[in-house]
């Protein structure tokens, strides 16, 4: 498609002038052209994406929205400008491809996502997408292509279920297409808007070995690197996530005439269960976390004892065995609490994202690349889910974290300096070159 000039593009996609006050001005990084990464261009492109969907409340580039489409259009133009052939697959993933010198080899994949949460920031996903673009563009411009084909991806709907990457791993079901996404769309409607095919979503699945490997750069979303003054984190693994719908059933009755001792109050059971989840998780050794993130009492009237409560339970850890053990314990505690309060409790899993250890070769390569560039680094886990988690079903993966100021994420206040993103892009570029020689 024709690529507009930056002035034309911003004029077409810019929101109301008042919203510009919420868009940060990205400090220009020095040009690091000696190793191929252009810090100034990276800053300019970060700022261009930040303007898309900007509002005084934060960024709104939710999947399938007009802003998401505009960001994808800009990304497509930049990929084509760098010499990549661009397509959208059945799962809505935007993919640019550069041929390698050996067409028999599977491609190396790099990238992240451009969509945001509602009222989000300008670094989560975007930093990794633009850094991958700049590293790939450096390879394309170097006159020394990789042996492997190189693909750069903007995954569809990372923020509301990792739909694009999970579909490649065969983990998305047709039933998910009816789920709502922000903006009044169903997931299927959002997918169709970006050029995917909700009717053929299961056909997007790839076979293991389709990719030689995947590297993702992402902001840390935690304060460790910024606090300790370390340039990048080399991710050891990405936590698994299981989510459950929990229903507590009691008996709705008059709040004024029903004595306290005979009540079957579903909300009391739910509240005690919430506390038990919090305390039990803290009592276990390790880094596991568990969260009750949503709770709704029925019928929800001030003068009626709640007869039913719906809540969500999420458990995360690097080991799926720990998640399962915690879940079993929560079931035991929930049933005991429900029994004491003359209520019932049931659990239904509705979301699974498996823990993904990063490949040892990729971890070692990222560390060696960082050391060769004089970039300080440390190994660390990822407590948030990422697209690399899904791709790990298909190929070995590695991840680079860059610092997040104050650990703030999913917020307009999230911030990572362009210098830090540029540093991460340099490590990404060097790692792609090294892995190209090490992988079949």
N, C-alpha and C positions, 0 to 999 in steps of 0.2 A: 504494500500500500504506500501511497506517497507520504513522505515524512515532512511534516510542517517545520518551519523554522521555530527556534525556541520562543521568539516573540509571538508568533502566530499561535503556537501551542498554549502558552500561558494565557494569552488573551481569550482563547476559546474555553479553557478549563478553569480559569480563576473564579473563585466564589466572590461573594460580596466584599467590597473593600474593607469593611469592618473586620472581616475574618482574618485579614492579613496580619493583624496584630498578634495572632496566636502562632504564626509561623516563624520559627527561629531563623536568624541569618547564620548560615553555616560559615564558620571561619575557614578561610582558604588555606589549604595545606600546600606545602612546598611541592614542586613537581619532582617526582621520583622517577624520572624517565630513564635513569641509568639501569633500572631493573624492570622498566616497562609499565609501571603503574603511574597513572597521571592523577595526582592528588587534587589538582584544581578542577579537572573534569569530573572527578568523583564528587566533589563538593557541589558543583553546579547541578549535577543530576540528582543528588540527594535533595537539594533545594527545590528542584522542579517537581519531584514527586511529593514533597511536603506541601506544596501549594494545591495539589489536587485533592479535593475533598476537605480542605481546611475550613473550619468554623471556629467561632470563639470558644466553643466547648472542647475542641480537639479535632483530630482527623476522623473523617467518616469515609473510609474506603472499604466498606463491607462487601463481601462477595456478591458479584452480580450487579452492584450499584453502578450508576453512571460514572462515579469517580473511579471505581475499579476498572471499568472499561477504558477510561481515559489514561490511567496509569499503565495498563497493558498496551495501549496504543503507543505511548511514549517508549516503553521498553522494547516493543517490536521495532520501532524506528531505529533505536540505538543498536540493536542486534544486527539489523540489516545493514546499517551504516558500517558496522565492523566486518561485514562479509558473511554473516550467518544466514542460512536458510531457515525461515521461521514457519512453524505450524502450531495449531491447537489440536490436542488429542481428544479422544472421546471423553476423558475425565476433566476437560477444561484446562489442562496444564498447557501453558504457553512455553514452547520449546524452540530454541535456536540451535542449529547444528552446523559444525565446521568439520569438513572431512579431515581424516588423518592420512598418513602415508601408507597405512596398511588397512585396506578396507575389510579384511577378514577379522579384525579385532573388534570386540564390543566397545561401545563408547564409554569414556569417562564422563560423569555427570557432576555438575555443580550448580548451586543456586539456592533460592529460599522462596519468600513470598512477598507480594506487594499489598495484599489486603490487610486491613486493620480491624481491631475491635471497634465498636461504637465509641466515639469520644476517646480515641486512642492517641498514640504518639507517632513520631516520624522516624523511628529507628528500628523498632521491632519488625523483623522481616526485610524491611527496605535496605538496611545496612548490608545484609548478606546478599541480597539480590544485586545491588549496585556494585559491591566488591567483587562478586563473581563475574559480572559483566565486564568490569575493568580488567580483571585478571585474564579473562578469555579474550578480550579485545587486544591485550598486549601480546598474547600468543599469536593471534591472527595477524597482527601487524609486524611481528618479528621476522617473518620470512623463514621461520624454522617451525613448521607445524609439528604437532605431536604425532606419534605413531598411531595412537588411538583416535578415532573421531571424538570430538569434544562437544558436549551438549550443555547448554545453560537453560535452566528452568525457572519459571515463576509458577509455583504450585497453586492450584485453585483452592480457595476456601480453607486455608490453613487454620484460621482463627476460630472457625466454628465446626471443627471436627476433622481437620486434615484430610478433606475429601479427596483432593487430587492425588496425594501421595498414597493414601490408603487404598484408593481404587487401583493403582498400579500393583499393589501387593495383594489384590483380590479380596480386600476386607470390607468393601462397600456393598451393601445390599440394595436391591431395587426399592425396598420399603423406605429407605432413608430419603428417597427423592421427594417424599411428601412432608418431610420435616420442615418447620418454619425456619427461615433465616431473617436477619434484621432487614427492615424495609418493606415488610408485607409480602415478601416472596417466599415460595417454597424453595427447597434446595434444588429441585429439578428445574424450576423456572430460572433460578440464578445460574445454574449450569448451562442451560440453553442460551441465556443472554451472552455468555462469554464464548459461545461457539462449540460447547461440548454436546453430548448426546445422552440425556437422562434415560432414554429407552434402551440404550446399549451400554449402560455403565459397567456391567459385569464383563463386557468384552475388552475393557481397558486394561485388565489384568495382564501382567507380563510374567514370563517364566524366569525363575532364578538363573542368574548368569547373563541376563539381558544386558546388564551394565558391568563394566570392569570394576567400577567403584564409584562412590559418591562422596563429595566433600561439601560441607555446609558451613558457612560463617554466620554467626548470629551474635547479637548483643547478649551479654551474660544474664540480664534480668535479676541480678543479685549483686550485692556490693563488694564481694570478695576481691576481685581484681583491682577495682578502684581504690579500695581501702588499703590494700597491700602494695600498691604501686607497681603492679605487674602488667606487662603489655598484652599478653594473650593467655587464655586458658586452653589447654589441650584436653578435650573432653574424653573421659574414660568410658562413659556409657550414659544412656538416657533412660530415665525411670519408666517403669511400666505404670499404666493407669487402668483402674477398673472403677466403673461408676454403677451405682445401684439405685433403683427406685425402692423406697421403703414405705410401706403402708401400715399405719397403726390403726386398728379398729376397736372402738369402744362403744358407747351408747350415748346418743344425744338426748339431753333431758333439760328440764327447766332449771335455770341457774339460781332461781330464788327459792324453789320449793324442794330441791333434792339435797338431802343432808350430805355433808362431806364424806362420811364414812361409807356410804353406799354408791358413791359415784364411780363410773367407769370412764374416766376422763382420758381420752386419747392424747390430748396435748400434754398432760402430766407425764405419761409414759414417754412421749417423744422428747420432752425436755430432759428427762432423766437419762434417756438413751444418748442424747447429744453430749451431755456431760461425760457419760461413760466412755464414749468414743474418744473424746479429748484426753481424758485422764489415762485410759489404757494405752493409747498410742505413745504418750509421753513416757510411760513406764517401761516400754520395751527398749532394749539397746539398739542403736542404729539410727539411720537418717529417715526412716519411714515417716510419712505424714498421712493424716486422714482428716477429712473435712465434711461437715454437713453444711452445704452451701445454700440450700433452699428449703423452706418449710411453709406449709399451707394447711391451716386448720379448716375443717368443715363442720357446721355450715358457716362459721365465721361471724356469728352474731354475738354481741356483748352479753346477751341474756340467755345464751344457750351453751350448755356444756359441750365441748367439741366431741362429736361422735366418731370422727376419723381425722387423721393427719397424714398428709403426704410429705415426704422429705427425700432429699438426695444424700447419698453417701459416696464419697470418692476416696480411694486409697492409692497412694503412690509409693514406689520403692524401686531400687535397681534390681531387686530379685523378685520374680513372680511368686516364688515360694513364700516369701515374707508377706506379700499381699494376700495370698490365699490363707495363710495362717491367721493373719489379723482379721480377715473376713469371717473365718470360722469362729473366732473369739467374739467378734461383734454380734454374730448370730446368737451365740450362747448368752451373752449379756442382755441382748434385746429381748430374748424369750423369757429370761428370768425377771427382768423388769416388767414386762407385759403381764406375766403371770401374777406378780405381786399386786398389780394394779387392776386385775380382772379385765385385761384387754388382750388383744392378739396383735402380732407383728409378722409381716411377710417381707421378703427380699426378692427383687428381680434385677438381674444385671441387664444394663442397656448399652454399655459402652466398654470396649476393650482396646487398649493400645499396649502391646507387649513391650517389656523392657528390651533395650537394644544395647548390648555392649559394643563399643567401637572396636574395630579390627586392630590387633596389635601392630601390624605393619603400618597401618595408617597413623596410629598414635606415635610410633617411632619416627615416621617420616615427617610428621608435623613438628615434632620436637627438633629433629635434625635441621629442618628448614629454618625454623626460628633461630636456632643457635648460629647457623651460617650467616644469618642476616643481622645478628646482634640484637635480637628481639627477646626480651625476658619472657619466661613462660612457666606454667605450673600445670600439673595434671589435676583434673577436678571432675566431679559428676555433674550431670544436668538434671535439675529438679523439675524442669518444665519439659513438656512434650515438644517434639520437633518433627519435621518431615523426614529427617534422617532415620527416625525410628521406624517408619514404614518401609523405607527403601532398604533397610538392613535385612529384610526378608529376601531381597533380591540380589544383594551385592554387599561387599564389605564397605563400611562407612567410616568417616572421620568427621570431627567437628572442631571448629575454632570458635572460641568465645573472645569477644573484645569487651572492654570495661563498660559498665553502666553506672553513671553517676548516682550515688545514693541507693543503688539497686532498684530504682523506680522503673516500672514497666506497665504496659497497658494503661498509660496515662499521658496526657499532653506534656507532663513534666519529665518524661524519660529523655535522657541525653547521653550521647556518646560522641566524643570529639571526632572530627574528620581525620585528624592525625592518627587516632587510634584505629579507625576503620581502614585508613590507608596502610597502616602497619600490618593489620590483619590480612588485607588484600595482597600485600607483598609475600606474606607467608603462604597464603593460598596459592598464588602463582608459582612459587618455588616448589611447593608440595605437588602440584599438578605435574610439573615437569619431572620431578623425581619419581612419582608413581607411574608415569607413562613409561619410564624405562624399567620399572620393577615388575609391572603386571603383564600378564599374557593377554 
